[in-house]
Amino acid sequence: MPDSLPVLLTAWGASRTDTLSKSRILPHTREAGDPYYIGDVYEKSRITPASKRTSSNSATYTPSTSHAGPYLTYLESLAAGWPHISYLADFMKVTTSPPKLRFLTDADKAERASRTKVACLTFDTSSTVHRDDYKDINALSRALHELGNGHDNVYARLFIVEDLSTDVIEALGARFDVDPSFFRGHISDYMWNNTRDPWVELPSLDAFSQCQSHLHVRYVQTRYFRSEESLLRARWEAGGFNVLRRVDQDGNWVPGADIPGSDVGLVRSRTSLWVRTNKKNESAILLVDPTINEGFPIWGSYRNFEDCPSMHESPVPSGPPRTSTFDDIVYWTSKLTAIEIARVVDDPRTLFRKTLFLVCSEWYTLAKYATTRLTQLEWELENPDLQGHAGGLEATIKKLHSWRRRLPVFRTLLSEVLEKTIARPAFASGHANHVLDLRRDFDHLLSSIENLQIRADRIMAVVTAVMSIEESKKAFEQNRSLARLTWLAVTFIPLSFVTSFFSMQERLSDLTQTFWVFFVVALPLTALVLMATKQLGTREIGGWDVRKLFKR
């Protein structure tokens, strides 16, 4: 997979400017360089505090306003007591993942900071759902300002946000006094950290997290790309997100089954829910990831969550839009039934229920895809001809190692969903659990991933055994060749000895009288040596028992 900037620029399109292209460079790639220029975890952040920034310097830019908003100021005041919140403050100041700072111009930051895509769903007591969309930060700010607290006919309001931006965090955070850990847990996609990483987020104690009013759910989206260039364009598209999301190349291409050059990308994704507690009317925020448009959802996306309509029903329902995760979540959440809406008071996770359906479907798709690839690897082992087309056993081991590395991570992510979201007895101000019916699905998924992990280990044991057999065959052939050379040397030793013995004659003319003596002496002597070797040879020569050579 080429990873150079010129190739990526070409894949994205020649019409894009270099400035725009550089703003899409993802951290932790070769083009991005050293990410610790912003400082590491053992030193103070090198990104200038908001109160000292001016709009004239790209490194000290204040997005949208000439001064820091109250929520950002609040975040900066938490740096000493809650160090992990400092990275969220840096995110708001940079307007995206902080290591991308040096690739952003003032125009890039202004666009990213004001980016707004919010849908507000209002659930009232008549089981009606009202939807309002906001694509401008000023319109969202006015709507938040006009919200009242005394609407008795409203069960809840849910703000669904695609891709966090500085202004959206400021507006929602300041209006509802949102716990900063909610936003902090959503902006990155790291599975592990180096010892210097300032973006590390250490896990909270379970006893503490059970009292928090927000949830984070991680999952993996699987997308199919018809060509290498398509996968590169998807990575470049991910670079345009504010939150850090990356497309991991699977690389499990199978000849005969896949189009040459095609591949599958695994996108590490998150969705997060926050609920305002101790209020008569629930207000909640649901964060979803932007969707990569390049490529296709593998196998054509998830199954519809509703039964097929009757053949007599007209018009036939169109179903979910399937254009983006945001659109699908808005569609399904808008279809909450009257019973489900009434349950929001008892369990605010009811607002998250249809989102969990989507997450569960993505996990089922991933499990099926992993099963497919492991089955194909077993198929390669059973058919040696396929190994040659696929790169041999070394390529098989490389593919297998990628799954042995990923499956434990998937198992951890699923366990987190089960323990912290599904099986949690109560959440926020609620006292019931109305998402517990999903436990069987997630238990099944967890069991499937564990079985796949065991299966991958068993396949690795088989591959290792096959490679050992192949190496033994090679060693056998090498020893056989060495034994033949040894046997040839034994044959010529008497001949060499007799030749040297007769070469001691000073007058070569005298050899004409004794030339026949060479054969008379050399041939019997050679036969005598071979017979002695046959009778007395008990040692192995080059890994071969000499006596066995005579039995051939």
Buried (B, 14 or more C-beta within 10 A) or exposed (E): EEEEBEBBBEBBEEEEEEEBBBBBBBBEBEBBBEBBEBBBBEEEBBBBBBEEBEBEEBBBBBBBBEEBBEBBBBBBEBBEEBEBBBBBBBBBBBBBBBBBBBBBBEEBBBBBBBBBBBBBBBBBEEBEBEEBEBEEBEBBBEBBEEBEEEBEEBBBBBBBBBBBBBBBBBBBBBBBEBBBBBBBBBBBBBEEBEEEBBBBBEEBEEEEBBEBBBBBBBBBBBBBBBBBBBBBBBBBBBBBBBBBBBBBBBEBBBEEEBEEEBBBBBBBBBBBBBBBBEEEBBBBBBBBBBBBEBBEBBEEBBEEEEEEEEEEEEEEEEEBEBEBBBBBBBBBBBEBEEEBBBBBBBBBBBBBBBBBBBBBBBBBBBBEBBBBBBEBBBEBBEEEEBBEEBBBBEBBBEBBEBBBEBBEBBBEBBEBBBBBBBBBEBBBBBEBBBBBEBEEBBBBBBEBBBEBBEBBEEBBEBBEEBBEEEEEEEEEEEBEEBBEEBBEEBEEEBBEBBEEEBEEEEEEEEEEEEEEEBEEBBEEBBEEBBEEBEEEBEEEBBEBBBBEBBEE
